[in-house]
Amino acid sequence: MLRSVRALARLTGTRAATLAVITACTVAGLSLVAAGTAGASSAKVPRCEKVTVKGKRWGVYVGKGKVGCATAGSVLKGVLAGKGTYVNNGFSVNSYIRYNGWVCPYDQMGIVTCEFATKPVAHAGRQIFGLSCATGVGEPACPARGEP
């Protein structure tokens, strides 16, 4: 381990840069583990509508709480269209978009999640999410039931 840290220090030039790379990799790894664990325990929910933003179709789902389909669709359309305020907390994994009282981490490879809060929280009372729909031949269609 120490040998690989020294090699990384030679590549990055400083110990601070090495520590930043190690921290980023650790945070990314923990995020993947947490996402895998959270996905395993959640149930699939029905799609309430589809929206199209910048030529790309998205399925809209209400994950938790009392949220109307029109509200969920409107929030996801706004976020995907680039509206809202981007909050940069150093790394993209810690950054998010604030839009009309909703907090949405940046698009995560075809999945957009939003929660009604002033900042990201572990257990939001209201949560919505969008799943990217197929745009090409052979890709899976937008599922009628989905999970974040």
SERO-4910 file (N, C-alpha, C, O; in steps of 0.05 Angstrom, whole numbers):
BEGIN
 pado doro    nc1    nc2    nc3   cac1   cac2   cac3    cc1    cc2    cc3    oc1    oc2    oc3
  Met    A     16    -24      0      0      0      0     17     25      0     12     44    -16
  Leu    A     37     26     18     55     49     19     70     53     -7     73     76    -15
  Arg    A     78     32    -20     92     34    -45     74     47    -66     83     63    -82
  Ser    A     48     38    -67     30     50    -87     23     79    -81     19     95   -100
  Val    A     23     87    -56     18    115    -49     42    131    -58     38    153    -68
  Arg    A     66    121    -54     90    136    -63     90    139    -94     97    160   -104
  Ala    A     82    118   -108     81    119   -137     60    139   -146     65    154   -165
  Leu    A     37    140   -132     17    160   -138     26    188   -133     20    207   -147
  Ala    A     42    192   -112     53    218   -105     72    227   -127     73    251   -133
  Arg    A     88    209   -138    106    217   -160     90    226   -185     98    244   -199
  Leu    A     67    212   -190     50    220   -213     36    246   -209     35    262   -227
  Thr    A     25    251   -185     10    275   -180     27    299   -173     19    322   -176
  Gly    A     51    294   -162     69    316   -157     70    324   -128     91    333   -118
  Thr    A     48    322   -113     48    330    -85     33    310    -68     17    295    -78
  Arg    A     38    311    -42     24    294    -24     -6    302    -22    -23    285    -18
  Ala    A    -11    328    -23    -38    338    -21    -55    328    -45    -78    320    -41
  Ala    A    -43    328    -69    -57    318    -92    -62    288    -89    -83    278    -97
  Thr    A    -42    274    -78    -45    245    -74    -68    239    -55    -85    222    -60
  Leu    A    -69    255    -33    -90    251    -13   -118    257    -26   -137    244    -20
  Ala    A   -119    277    -43   -144    284    -56   -153    262    -74   -177    255    -75
  Val    A   -135    249    -89   -142    227   -107   -151    203    -90   -171    191    -97
  Ile    A   -137    197    -69   -145    174    -52   -173    179    -39   -189    162    -38
  Thr    A   -177    204    -30   -203    211    -18   -225    208    -38   -246    198    -32
  Ala    A   -221    219    -62   -241    218    -83   -248    189    -90   -272    182    -94
  Cys    A   -228    172    -92   -233    143    -98   -248    130    -76   -266    113    -81
  Thr    A   -241    136    -51   -255    124    -28   -284    133    -27   -302    116    -23
  Val    A   -289    159    -31   -317    169    -31   -333    156    -54   -356    149    -50
  Ala    A   -321    154    -77   -335    142   -100   -341    113    -94   -363    103   -100
  Gly    A   -323     98    -83   -327     70    -76   -349     67    -55   -366     50    -58
  Leu    A   -349     84    -34   -370     83    -14   -397     90    -26   -418     79    -18
  Ser    A   -398    109    -44   -423    117    -57   -435     94    -73   -459     89    -72
  Leu    A   -417     79    -87   -427     56   -102   -438     34    -84   -458     22    -90
  Val    A   -424     29    -61   -434     10    -42   -461     18    -31   -479      2    -29
  Ala    A   -463     44    -23   -488     54    -12   -511     52    -33   -533     45    -26
  Ala    A   -505     59    -57   -525     58    -78   -534     29    -83   -558     24    -87
  Gly    A   -516     11    -83   -523    -18    -86   -540    -28    -63   -559    -43    -68
  Thr    A   -534    -20    -39   -549    -28    -16   -577    -16    -16   -597    -29    -10
  Ala    A   -579     10    -23   -605     24    -23   -623     12    -45   -646      8    -40
  Gly    A   -611      6    -68   -627     -5    -90   -638    -33    -84   -660    -40    -93
  Ala    A   -624    -48    -68   -632    -75    -61   -656    -75    -43   -672    -94    -44
  Ser    A   -660    -55    -27   -681    -55     -8   -706    -40    -18   -728    -43     -6
  Ser    A   -704    -25    -39   -727    -10    -48   -744    -26    -67   -735    -44    -81
  Ala    A   -770    -20    -68   -789    -34    -85   -793    -18   -111   -789      7   -111
  Lys    A   -800    -32   -132   -805    -18   -157   -832     -3   -155   -851    -13   -144
  Val    A   -833     21   -167   -857     37   -166   -866     42   -195   -850     41   -214
  Pro    A   -892     47   -199   -902     51   -227   -894     78   -238   -891     98   -224
  Arg    A   -889     78   -265   -883    103   -279   -909    119   -280   -930    108   -286
  Cys    A   -907    145   -274   -931    161   -276   -933    177   -302   -955    184   -310
  Glu    A   -911    183   -315   -912    196   -341   -885    195   -354   -865    187   -342
  Lys    A   -884    204   -379   -859    207   -394   -856    236   -402   -876    250   -408
  Val    A   -831    246   -401   -826    273   -410   -803    272   -430   -786    254   -430
  Thr    A   -802    292   -448   -781    294   -467   -766    320   -463   -779    342   -462
  Val    A   -740    319   -459   -724    343   -454   -699    341   -473   -684    321   -472
  Lys    A   -695    361   -489   -673    362   -507   -671    337   -525   -650    327   -530
  Gly    A   -695    328   -534   -696    305   -551   -693    278   -538   -692    257   -552
  Lys    A   -690    277   -512   -686    252   -497   -711    246   -480   -720    264   -466
  Arg    A   -721    222   -481   -745    214   -466   -737    203   -439   -717    189   -436
  Trp    A   -754    210   -419   -749    201   -391   -775    191   -380   -796    203   -384
  Gly    A   -774    170   -364   -797    160   -349   -796    174   -322   -775    177   -310
  Val    A   -819    182   -312   -821    197   -287   -835    179   -266   -855    167   -271
  Tyr    A   -823    178   -242   -832    160   -221   -833    175   -195   -816    193   -190
  Val    A   -852    169   -178   -853    180   -151   -844    158   -132   -857    137   -129
  Gly    A   -820    162   -121   -808    141   -104   -819    140    -76   -823    119    -64
  Lys    A   -826    164    -64   -835    165    -37   -851    190    -32   -844    211    -43
  Gly    A   -871    188    -15   -886    212     -7   -908    219    -26   -912    206    -47
  Lys    A   -923    240    -19   -946    249    -35   -936    271    -54   -933    294    -47
  Val    A   -932    262    -79   -923    280   -101   -940    274   -125   -942    250   -133
  Gly    A   -952    294   -137   -968    289   -161   -950    284   -186   -927    294   -186
  Cys    A   -961    270   -205   -945    264   -229   -938    290   -244   -916    293   -255
  Ala    A   -957    309   -245   -951    335   -259   -928    349   -245   -911    360   -259
  Thr    A   -928    349   -218   -906    362   -204   -879    348   -209   -859    361   -215
  Ala    A   -880    321   -207   -855    306   -212   -845    311   -240   -821    315   -244
  Gly    A   -862    310   -260   -854    315   -287   -843    343   -291   -823    346   -305
  Ser    A   -856    362   -279   -847    390   -282   -819    394   -269   -802    408   -281
  Val    A   -814    382   -246   -788    385   -233   -767    372   -249   -745    384   -254
  Leu    A   -772    347   -258   -751    333   -274   -746    348   -301   -723    349   -309
  Lys    A   -767    358   -313   -762    373   -338   -745    398   -333   -727    404   -349
  Gly    A   -750    412   -312   -735    436   -305   -706    429   -300   -688    443   -310
  Val    A   -701    409   -284   -673    401   -277   -658    392   -302   -636    400   -306
  Leu    A   -671    375   -318   -658    364   -342   -654    385   -363   -636    383   -380
  Ala    A   -670    406   -362   -667    428   -382   -646    448   -373   -639    467   -388
  Gly    A   -634    444   -349   -613    461   -340   -622    484   -323   -606    503   -317
  Lys    A   -647    484   -315   -657    505   -297   -648    499   -269   -640    476   -263
  Gly    A   -651    518   -251   -643    514   -223   -615    524   -217   -602    535   -235
  Thr    A   -607    521   -192   -581    531   -183   -563    507   -178   -570    489   -162
  Tyr    A   -540    507   -190   -520    486   -186   -504    493   -161   -492    514   -159
  Val    A   -503    474   -142   -487    478   -117   -463    460   -119   -465    435   -119
  Asn    A   -440    472   -121   -414    458   -125   -401    455    -98   -393    475    -85
  Asn    A   -398    430    -89   -385    425    -63   -358    411    -67   -351    393    -52
  Gly    A   -343    419    -88   -317    408    -92   -316    385   -112   -305    388   -134
  Phe    A   -327    363   -105   -328    340   -123   -356    337   -134   -375    345   -120
  Ser    A   -360    326   -158   -386    323   -169   -404    305   -152   -428    308   -152
  Val    A   -392    286   -138   -408    268   -121   -421    283    -98   -441    274    -88
  Asn    A   -410    305    -90   -421    321    -68   -438    345    -78   -449    360    -62
  Ser    A   -440    348   -104   -454    372   -115   -483    364   -124   -489    341   -128
  Tyr    A   -500    384   -126   -527    379   -133   -540    404   -145   -527    426   -146
  Ile    A   -564    401   -155   -580    423   -167   -604    429   -149   -618    410   -141
  Arg    A   -608    454   -143   -632    463   -127   -652    475   -147   -645    493   -162
  Tyr    A   -677    464   -146   -697    474   -165   -724    474   -151   -734    452   -145
  Asn    A   -737    497   -147   -764    499   -136   -768    483   -110   -788    470   -107
  Gly    A   -748    483    -92   -750    469    -67   -741    440    -68   -742    426    -48
  Trp    A   -732    431    -91   -723    403    -95   -693    403    -97   -681    422   -108
  Val    A   -680    383    -87   -651    379    -89   -646    354   -106   -656    333   -100
  Cys    A   -630    357   -127   -625    336   -146   -595    333   -151   -583    351   -163
  Pro    A   -584    310   -143   -556    305   -151   -554    304   -182   -574    298   -195
  Tyr    A   -531    310   -193   -528    312   -221   -534    285   -234   -531    264   -222
  Asp    A   -544    285   -260   -551    261   -275   -530    239   -271   -507    243   -277
  Gln    A   -539    216   -262   -522    194   -256   -525    172   -277   -538    151   -271
  Met    A   -515    176   -301   -516    156   -322   -544    146   -327   -549    122   -326
  Gly    A   -562    164   -333   -589    156   -341   -609    155   -318   -632    147   -322
  Ile    A   -601    163   -294   -619    163   -271   -616    191   -258   -594    200   -252
  Val    A   -639    204   -253   -640    229   -239   -658    226   -215   -681    218   -218
  Thr    A   -648    231   -191   -664    230   -167   -667    258   -155   -648    274   -157
  Cys    A   -689    264   -144   -694    289   -131   -710    285   -105   -726    267   -103
  Glu    A   -704    301    -85   -718    300    -60   -726    328    -52   -712    347    -58
  Phe    A   -749    330    -38   -758    356    -30   -745    363     -3   -753    353     18
  Ala    A   -724    380     -5   -708    387     18   -691    412     11   -690    419    -12
  Thr    A   -679    424     31   -662    447     26   -634    439     19   -619    454      7
  Lys    A   -626    414     27   -600    403     20   -603    372     21   -623    363     32
  Pro    A   -585    357      9   -587    328      9   -590    317     37   -574    324     55
  Val    A   -609    299     41   -613    285     67   -615    255     62   -620    246     40
  Ala    A   -610    240     83   -610    211     81   -638    200     76   -641    181     60
  His    A   -658    210     90   -685    199     88   -705    221     82   -718    231    101
  Ala    A   -707    229     57   -726    250     50   -755    240     51   -759    216     46
  Gly    A   -774    257     58   -802    249     59   -814    246     32   -832    230     28
  Arg    A   -805    263     13   -816    261    -15   -792    258    -34   -773    273    -33
  Gln    A   -794    238    -51   -773    233    -70   -785    225    -97   -804    210    -99
  Ile    A   -773    236   -118   -781    229   -146   -755    221   -161   -733    228   -152
  Phe    A   -759    207   -183   -736    200   -199   -744    197   -228   -767    191   -234
  Gly    A   -724    199   -246   -729    196   -274   -709    175   -285   -685    175   -277
  Leu    A   -718    158   -303   -701    138   -316   -701    145   -346   -722    149   -358
  Ser    A   -678    144   -357   -675    150   -386   -689    128   -402   -685    104   -396
  Cys    A   -704    135   -423   -717    116   -440   -699    110   -464   -680    125   -470
  Ala    A   -705     88   -477   -689     80   -500   -691    100   -523   -712    111   -528
  Thr    A   -669    105   -535   -668    123   -559   -658    108   -583   -660    119   -606
  Gly    A   -647     84   -580   -636     69   -603   -648     41   -604   -660     31   -585
  Val    A   -643     28   -626   -653      1   -630   -637    -18   -612   -613    -16   -609
  Gly    A   -651    -36   -599   -638    -56   -582   -635    -47   -553   -626    -63   -537
  Glu    A   -640    -22   -547   -638    -13   -520   -664    -19   -505   -685    -20   -517
  Pro    A   -663    -22   -478   -687    -28   -464   -706     -4   -464   -697     19   -462
  Ala    A   -732    -10   -466   -752     11   -466   -754     24   -438   -743     13   -419
  Cys    A   -768     46   -436   -773     59   -411   -791     41   -394   -814     36   -402
  Pro    A   -782     31   -371   -798     11   -357   -824     22   -345   -825     45   -336
  Ala    A   -845      6   -345   -870     14   -333   -868     16   -303   -882     31   -290
  Arg    A   -849      0   -291   -843      1   -262   -813      5   -260   -798     -8   -274
  Gly    A   -804     22   -241   -776     27   -238   -768     31   -209   -785     34   -191
  Glu    A   -742     31   -205   -730     37   -179   -705     54   -183   -691     51   -202
  Pro    A   -701     73   -164   -678     91   -167   -651     76   -163   -630     88   -165
***
